[in-house]
Amino acid sequence: MPCTLPTPEAFPSNLTLTITPPPASHPATNILILLHGLGDTNIPFTNLARQLSLLETACLSLQAPSPLPFDLGGFHWGDDIIFDQASGSMDFDTGFNKTIRIIKEDVIQKGLIEKCGYKAREILLFGFGQGGMAGLAVASSLPPEELGGVVSIGGPLPSSVSTIVPNKIKTPILLLGGSSKSLLTPSAVTRLRTVFETVDYSKWKKTGDGMPTNREEMLPIMQFFARRLRSRRGVPTGSVEIT
């Protein structure tokens, strides 16, 4: 049965999100959930969805549930706000229980799967910084369901996620980050590989974990999408997709 293009009515009214349909005449075979970084909103990733213009893919740009304190503006995915006393910066890793419930239950299971008819394999997550951590936390909570994949830019696996798993999780992961001053340390990558079966890591030739700014940095992401996004156009009736 064909999937139904999601509308805001498929999700709780208290969620802030935008839905970008695939290019004209293309079915919404896949869903890409975009998760912004700490202190941002869903608007920049709504613009990103339009720029990506992925074939047969609808993009859902979700805003984090909790506003930052002190009129700082922006939102965060954590269960709490903790400031580093030495640097004054906010800690990314403050628990993700609320976020997991929202994305896993309200967005994926009840909204996309039950109401719109998608399978877990047709749903991918793309997150930046704390949004990447949120995506990895959600993927780790879903077994035995396999998602289409998770792209995390500068976001390691949250410390609250146990690395003791009976079987490695099949959802494939793409990590991207800078060659220095990155949160994706060797130990962080190793930790992810103890939980997930397939983890690819692309180290950019720059400092820090910013968003990609050129073709070379964007290429691993587009290659990942090419492998994991499903296509229904031009597939003969009765064919079986091999994954």
Disulfide bonds with the S-S distance in Angstrom:
none
